[in-house]
Amino acid sequence: MNAQTQKLDIQGPAGTLEALWDAAGGPDAARTLGTVVIAHPHPLFGGTMDNKVVQTVARAFVQSGWNALRFNFRGVGNSLGRYDEGRGELDDMLAVVQAQAASGPLALAGFSFGAFVAGSAAAQLHAQRHLAHLVLVGAAAGRFALVQVPDSVRPRTLLVHGEVDETVPLTAVLDWARPQNLPVTVLPGCSHFFHGQLPLLRQVICGGIAAHMATVVP
């Protein structure tokens, strides 16, 4: 993503997971507000940590002063293991958090299938870790059993969806969000992959992070 991107190998429950780390502010450590761990789209449909939406999420967090860590789920790229229908992928994300963000401010994010995994991770971690931000982009409602966002995390959750998402209909996301009183930020005219609108997506995520900034410190 930039000259500061570092390749990492992280020990996961099914073997080594490959990851990419982008530090906020380069050598200026004073700008680092915490670490976000980002999950990518469905492994069986070409999803990887190099997905453009995933990169955009990472770029938004780095621009906002956060370290960004994206990784390949088991069986993707050079990550060992096999696709496990979300169960193993959740374990992968939790292992990455423990390995690289075991302390300090933590944010979770995901795109599509990755939003399903990130939401599940938030549900498991919220009782023991303060989650400064939860960013769910193109959440795969209706395709996977998305868990409810924990009450304590909802004020710091940003749910972004494309108006004309051809993979996950906006109505499915609204039906999932409505009982939780969870706002949905809709990007007009955007498809599932936000073609031609990635700068707008980055702007919206940066704005969401800034709006939640008062709750970053536990």
TORZATI-769402 format. One record per residue (C-alpha): x, y, z. Coordinates in pm, whole numbers. Layout:
% residues N
east_north_up
X_Y_Z
...
% end
This chain:
% residues 218
east_north_up
0_0_0
289_235_73
662_232_132
606_162_502
408_-160_446
566_-457_623
502_-824_554
437_-1038_860
394_-1407_930
158_-1472_1220
99_-1808_1384
-267_-1900_1346
-461_-2200_1476
-427_-2382_1141
-73_-2266_1062
106_-1953_949
-106_-1658_833
44_-1395_605
-31_-1034_689
51_-675_595
117_-402_850
92_-30_779
215_198_1056
40_526_1120
249_834_1064
570_649_976
838_722_1237
613_966_1424
491_724_1691
308_1002_1870
41_988_1599
-40_622_1658
-382_592_1820
-407_212_1817
-433_-84_1583
-712_-192_1350
-735_-552_1232
-917_-585_898
-1084_-897_753
-1119_-957_379
-1406_-1090_161
-1501_-1453_100
-1198_-1678_47
-1377_-1898_-208
-1467_-1604_-431
-1132_-1435_-470
-1126_-1245_-142
-779_-1150_-17
-611_-886_197
-521_-709_-130
-886_-644_-215
-929_-276_-307
-1201_-215_-50
-986_-372_222
-696_-152_115
-924_151_126
-1032_68_482
-665_32_581
-577_361_413
-858_541_596
-738_417_933
-373_499_862
-477_847_750
-666_879_1079
-361_789_1289
-410_414_1334
-183_121_1255
-360_-107_1006
-317_-484_992
-480_-687_717
-424_-1058_676
-516_-1355_460
-750_-1608_610
-648_-1974_617
-612_-2121_270
-573_-1782_100
-241_-1685_-60
38_-1824_154
-177_-1868_465
-199_-2231_569
-518_-2427_629
-856_-2463_459
-1171_-2257_436
-1389_-2330_740
-1723_-2153_674
-1642_-1866_909
-1560_-2070_1219
-1188_-2109_1153
-1171_-1765_998
-1300_-1617_1325
-1029_-1809_1508
-776_-1667_1260
-884_-1310_1331
-876_-1362_1707
-526_-1509_1677
-409_-1209_1474
-550_-972_1736
-375_-1162_2013
-44_-1172_1824
-27_-810_1708
-277_-609_1914
-296_-781_2251
-293_-449_2435
-375_-87_2367
-664_65_2170
-817_-183_1926
-1047_-143_1627
-1198_-415_1409
-1311_-387_1049
-1423_-610_766
-1565_-611_418
-1844_-845_303
-1767_-1193_447
-1497_-1014_645
-1764_-795_806
-1938_-1114_922
-1612_-1234_1079
-1524_-894_1228
-1869_-865_1384
-1832_-1211_1536
-1490_-1114_1671
-1638_-801_1828
-1904_-1010_1999
-1634_-1231_2151
-1391_-957_2250
-1607_-671_2374
-1637_-803_2730
-1259_-816_2774
-1133_-543_2539
-1243_-190_2474
-1324_-165_2103
-1265_188_1986
-1421_134_1643
-1609_-135_1453
-1632_-70_1079
-1849_-305_872
-1852_-243_496
-2088_-430_264
-2189_-656_553
-2307_-991_417
-2648_-986_584
-2876_-1263_463
-2579_-1464_336
-2429_-1538_676
-2570_-1538_1028
-2443_-1198_1136
-2443_-1162_1512
-2587_-853_1674
-2343_-577_1753
-2289_-565_2132
-2474_-279_2299
-2151_-126_2428
-2000_-119_2078
-2294_20_1880
-2216_388_1950
-1875_331_1788
-1993_121_1494
-1990_242_1136
-2202_35_897
-2150_135_532
-2338_-10_234
-2379_64_-134
-2722_171_-251
-2720_-66_-551
-2518_-351_-398
-2578_-641_-635
-2436_-904_-397
-2597_-808_-67
-2921_-611_-114
-2946_-297_94
-3283_-421_224
-3112_-723_385
-2872_-495_574
-3155_-267_685
-3354_-568_809
-3051_-677_1015
-2973_-329_1147
-3329_-217_1225
-3391_-423_1542
-3058_-301_1678
-3130_66_1608
-2801_60_1420
-2762_342_1165
-2663_251_810
-2457_491_600
-2571_444_239
-2346_553_-46
-2572_653_-339
-2519_465_-663
-2246_239_-518
-2219_-132_-595
-2085_-405_-366
-1724_-329_-457
-1771_51_-464
-1634_74_-818
-1528_431_-892
-1627_541_-542
-1338_423_-326
-1228_781_-245
-1580_849_-118
-1571_531_91
-1238_637_244
-1380_981_321
-1684_831_493
-1471_596_704
-1236_877_804
-1538_1081_907
-1677_795_1111
-1346_745_1290
-1327_1116_1370
-1684_1113_1505
-1599_827_1740
-1265_974_1848
-1391_1078_2192
-1435_711_2282
-1098_585_2154
-930_591_2497
-1074_324_2733
% end
